[in-house]
Every structure is written in C-alpha cells, then in structure tokens.
Amino acid sequence: METILINRLSTLSHPQRMAVFRLLMRRCPDEVPAGEIAAALSLKSSTASVYLSALTQAGLISQRRDGTRLLYAVNLETTREVVTGLFSDCCRGRPDLCPPQFAEFLQTPVKDRKLNVLFVCTGNSARSIIAETVLRDLAGDKFTAYSAGTAHRSTLNPFAVEMLETKGHDVSLLRSKNLTEFQGPDAPVMDFVFTVCDHAANEECPTWRGQPVSGHWGMPDPVKAQGTEAEKRLAFHQTYGALRNRLSAFAALSFEALDRGSLQKQIDAIGKAPATEEPTS
C-alpha cells in the first residue's frame, strides 16, 4: 500500500501532471475531452497524452472512449485513498496533526438565511448575467444573486439584454463585472459559486472565503451562435430556458434538510441535465 501511495505522489509531483489533475478536480464529476484539457493548459496534444497516460496508470484519473474522443475524469476513490494514506495512516488519525475534519464540514447543513450565489463565466456578458437575473427574479426571497467574469474587460451582450427585457425582467441595474470585485475583504461571502462555461471552469479557481458549495453548469455560448438575427435570438432564448430549468430545480432544494455533501450531489445532478432546452416563456 505504501509503494502505491509513493507512486501516486510521485506522479503528482510533476508540475504539469499536477496541473492536469487539478483541472480535472475542478471539473469533477465531469468527463473532459483530451483536446479541451490540452487547450486549457496550452499543451501540445502529444504532451497532454503522456501526462494523461501517467495519471491513468497511477489510477488517479479514469479514461473512457466516446467515439473518436477520449474522455477523462478524476478517480475520486483513488484520490480519497491518497488523502487517507497521508492523514489517517501516516499520522494515525491524530486530530492535532490531521487537517480540519472534512467529514464534519460536509455534514454541516447550510444555514437558514438568505444565501449568496455567484455565477461565473469568462466574459460576464450573457450566460452568467442571465443566470443572475433569473435567480434574482425567481427566488429573490431566498437568494442574493451575483455574476462576474474572469476576463479583464467585457460588456453586456445586447441580445442577452433584449431577451431578458422581453421576458419581463428589470435590466436597469445589470452591469458587467470582473471576478476581482468579489475577492476583496469587503466582498460578500458566497454560499454557492457556479461556473456556467467550460473555459471559466478550467481556469485556476480563487480561494473563496467561507468554503462555498460549487457547481459547474456549462452550456453552449449563445454569443457564438451563427446565422440570421432570428437564429441568434433563438440561441439566447434556449440558453435562458436551460438556465431557468436548472435554477428552478436548485431553488426547490431543501437547504435546511440537506447537509453540504448531499447538497453537492444534488447540484452535480442538476448540472448533468441537458444543456439545451426549449425556450421558457
């Protein structure tokens, strides 16, 4: 067992192999195509393949073929074994040596109060703005909704603003915001952080105060839709419908009854729902 642990730690000791592993941890429980991993980390395809092979052989990640694509995901069972090997076996479970009790944290219920939710995308021009607006108007009594982008500069997409107006939402206070606005000491402490695009989910995530529950609800970018004006508008309406369906399911969760571990599973399940839905009126 100790040899296996040493081999796995040796595999993770390489900076770029660790970068691949961390990316897949951020995307857990998603399966990510090899090409997307290589692009996100600016690696040559052949180099990424070598790193993915090493991590797969160590059992740290799993591989599945889907047609011509190879999909990769973190092997959580093995990852837990590594943590257990370091903290339960090596320090024999001594509470003064081990990190804070993760199990106790996962069993902590979400507090019975208004909850802060942040939606993150690359540009904060469409998907995250739509999500912020929908949750605000769908369940503003339970949540305070925010959104931000990882890009340094962005502007609201006019199709997104127009579509929200046609749905009866107030857009007067909407503005494009950078993620740094929510990372200072005076920023609100988030209870939930959702990424709504794959690019943002693949980026290095900041350390959030309060250890918020996170989720990845990636979906196609309506800004990239091609075709006529009507076809472009349809893409925004479909994004709205998909987000509204997911947010309706999220708002209906029993936050007082679910602990963080159970809540995380529910959020992951919502994120696996089909990304494209019929427009919601």
C-alpha positions in Angstrom: 0.0 0.0 0.0 2.8 2.4 0.9 4.5 1.7 -2.5 1.3 2.6 -4.3 1.0 5.8 -2.3 4.6 6.8 -3.1 4.0 6.1 -6.8 0.8 8.2 -6.9 2.5 11.1 -5.1 5.5 10.8 -7.5 3.1 11.1 -10.4 1.6 14.2 -8.9 5.0 15.7 -8.1 5.4 16.8 -11.8 4.1 20.3 -12.1 2.2 19.8 -15.4 0.8 16.4 -14.4 -0.5 18.1 -11.2 -2.0 20.9 -13.4 -3.9 18.3 -15.4 -5.1 16.6 -12.2 -6.2 19.9 -10.6 -8.1 20.8 -13.8 -10.0 17.5 -13.6 -10.6 18.0 -9.9 -12.1 21.4 -10.7 -14.4 19.8 -13.3 -15.4 16.9 -11.1 -17.7 15.0 -11.8 -17.5 15.9 -15.5 -15.6 13.9 -18.1 -13.4 16.2 -20.1 -12.1 15.6 -23.7 -8.3 15.3 -24.0 -8.3 18.1 -26.6 -10.1 20.5 -24.2 -7.5 19.7 -21.5 -4.6 20.3 -23.8 -6.1 23.6 -24.9 -6.9 24.8 -21.4 -3.3 24.2 -20.3 -1.6 25.3 -23.5 -0.1 21.8 -24.0 0.7 20.0 -27.3 -1.6 17.1 -27.9 1.2 14.6 -27.6 2.5 16.1 -24.4 -1.0 16.1 -22.8 -1.4 12.5 -23.9 1.8 11.5 -22.0 0.6 13.2 -18.8 -2.9 11.8 -19.1 -1.5 8.3 -19.6 0.7 8.6 -16.5 -2.2 9.8 -14.3 -4.4 7.0 -15.7 -1.8 4.3 -15.0 -1.5 5.6 -11.4 -5.2 5.3 -11.0 -5.7 8.9 -10.2 -7.9 9.5 -13.2 -10.1 7.4 -15.4 -10.3 7.2 -19.2 -13.4 6.4 -21.4 -13.7 6.3 -25.2 -16.6 8.1 -26.7 -16.5 7.5 -30.5 -13.3 9.2 -31.6 -12.8 11.1 -28.4 -11.1 10.1 -25.2 -12.8 11.5 -22.1 -11.0 11.8 -18.7 -12.3 12.3 -15.2 -10.9 12.3 -11.7 -11.0 8.9 -9.8 -12.4 10.1 -6.5 -11.9 6.7 -4.8 -8.2 6.8 -5.5 -7.9 10.4 -4.5 -9.5 9.7 -1.2 -7.1 6.8 -0.7 -4.2 9.2 -1.2 -5.6 11.6 1.4 -6.3 8.8 3.7 -2.8 7.4 3.3 -1.3 10.8 4.2 -3.5 11.8 7.1 -5.2 8.7 8.5 -2.4 6.2 8.1 0.7 8.4 8.4 -0.4 10.4 11.4 -2.7 7.7 12.7 -5.7 9.9 12.8 -4.4 12.3 15.5 -6.6 15.3 15.4 -3.7 17.6 16.3 -1.9 16.5 13.1 -4.7 16.0 10.7 -6.4 18.9 8.8 -9.8 20.1 9.9 -12.4 17.3 10.0 -13.6 17.2 6.4 -16.4 14.8 7.3 -17.8 17.2 9.9 -17.7 20.0 7.4 -19.6 18.0 4.8 -22.3 17.1 7.4 -22.8 20.8 8.3 -26.2 22.0 6.9 -26.5 25.2 5.0 -27.6 28.0 7.4 -31.2 29.1 7.4 -30.8 32.5 6.0 -30.7 34.4 2.6 -27.9 32.7 0.6 -25.4 34.4 -1.7 -24.9 32.8 -5.1 -22.3 33.8 -7.7 -22.4 32.8 -11.3 -19.0 32.9 -13.1 -18.3 32.9 -16.9 -15.4 34.2 -19.0 -17.0 37.5 -20.1 -20.0 38.1 -17.9 -21.9 39.3 -20.9 -24.6 36.6 -21.4 -24.9 33.3 -19.6 -23.8 34.5 -16.1 -25.8 37.7 -16.5 -28.9 35.6 -17.5 -28.4 33.3 -14.5 -28.1 36.2 -12.1 -31.2 37.8 -13.4 -33.3 34.7 -13.4 -32.4 33.6 -9.9 -33.0 37.1 -8.6 -36.5 37.2 -10.0 -37.3 33.5 -9.5 -36.3 33.3 -5.8 -35.1 36.6 -4.6 -36.6 36.0 -1.2 -34.1 33.0 -0.7 -31.0 34.2 -2.6 -29.0 37.2 -3.4 -27.6 36.6 -6.9 -24.4 37.9 -8.4 -22.4 37.3 -11.5 -18.9 38.0 -12.7 -16.4 37.3 -15.5 -12.8 36.1 -15.5 -11.9 38.4 -18.4 -10.5 41.8 -17.6 -13.0 43.7 -19.7 -16.4 42.8 -21.0 -19.7 44.4 -21.9 -23.3 43.2 -21.7 -24.4 41.4 -24.9 -27.3 43.4 -26.5 -29.1 40.2 -27.5 -29.0 39.0 -23.9 -30.3 42.3 -22.5 -33.1 42.4 -25.2 -34.1 38.8 -24.4 -34.3 39.5 -20.7 -36.4 42.5 -21.3 -38.8 40.5 -23.5 -39.2 38.0 -20.6 -40.2 40.9 -18.3 -37.0 41.2 -16.2 -35.7 44.5 -14.9 -32.3 45.1 -16.6 -31.7 48.6 -15.4 -29.1 47.6 -12.7 -27.3 45.0 -14.7 -23.6 45.6 -15.5 -20.6 43.5 -16.5 -18.3 42.8 -13.5 -14.9 41.2 -13.1 -14.3 38.4 -10.7 -11.8 40.5 -8.6 -14.8 42.5 -7.4 -15.8 39.5 -5.3 -12.4 38.6 -3.9 -11.6 41.5 -1.6 -12.1 41.6 2.2 -15.3 43.7 1.9 -16.9 41.4 -0.7 -19.9 39.4 0.3 -19.2 35.8 1.4 -20.5 33.3 -1.1 -22.5 30.3 -0.2 -22.6 28.9 -3.8 -20.3 29.5 -6.8 -21.4 28.2 -10.2 -19.4 28.3 -13.4 -21.6 28.4 -16.5 -19.0 28.0 -19.2 -16.2 25.4 -19.6 -13.5 28.0 -20.1 -14.1 29.6 -16.7 -14.4 26.1 -15.0 -11.0 25.1 -16.4 -9.2 28.2 -15.0 -7.4 28.3 -11.7 -10.1 29.0 -9.1 -9.5 31.5 -6.4 -9.7 30.7 -2.7 -13.2 31.6 -1.5 -13.9 32.7 2.0 -16.5 30.5 3.7 -15.8 27.5 1.5 -18.9 27.8 -0.7 -20.5 24.8 -2.4 -19.5 24.9 -6.1 -21.0 23.5 -9.3 -20.3 23.5 -13.0 -23.3 24.1 -15.2 -21.5 24.5 -18.5 -23.6 25.2 -21.7 -23.0 26.4 -25.2 -22.3 30.1 -25.6 -25.2 31.9 -27.3 -22.9 34.7 -28.2 -21.1 32.4 -30.7 -24.4 31.5 -32.5 -24.3 31.9 -36.3 -27.0 32.6 -38.8 -29.7 35.2 -39.1 -30.8 37.6 -36.4 -33.7 35.3 -35.6 -31.4 32.3 -35.2 -29.1 34.2 -32.9 -32.0 35.3 -30.8 -33.3 31.7 -30.6 -29.9 30.7 -29.2 -30.3 33.2 -26.3 -33.9 32.0 -25.6 -32.7 28.4 -25.5 -29.9 29.4 -23.0 -32.5 31.2 -20.9 -34.7 28.1 -20.9 -31.9 25.8 -19.9 -30.7 28.1 -17.1 -34.2 28.7 -15.8 -34.9 25.0 -15.6 -31.7 24.3 -13.7 -32.3 27.3 -11.4 -35.8 26.2 -10.7 -34.5 22.8 -9.6 -31.8 24.5 -7.5 -34.3 26.9 -5.8 -36.6 23.9 -4.9 -33.9 22.1 -3.0 -34.5 21.6 0.8 -31.4 23.6 2.0 -32.3 23.3 5.7 -32.6 19.5 5.5 -29.6 18.7 3.3 -26.0 18.7 4.5 -23.3 20.0 2.3 -22.3 16.6 1.0 -25.9 15.8 -0.1 -26.3 19.2 -1.4 -23.2 18.9 -3.6 -24.6 15.7 -5.1 -27.9 17.4 -5.9 -26.1 20.3 -7.6 -23.9 18.0 -9.6 -27.0 16.1 -10.8 -28.7 19.4 -11.8 -25.5 20.2 -13.8 -25.8 17.0 -15.7 -29.2 17.9 -17.1 -29.4 18.6 -20.8 -27.8 22.0 -21.6 -30.2 22.8 -24.4 -33.9 23.1 -23.6 -36.9 24.6 -25.3 -37.3 28.3 -24.6 -39.2 29.0 -21.4 -41.9 31.8 -21.7 
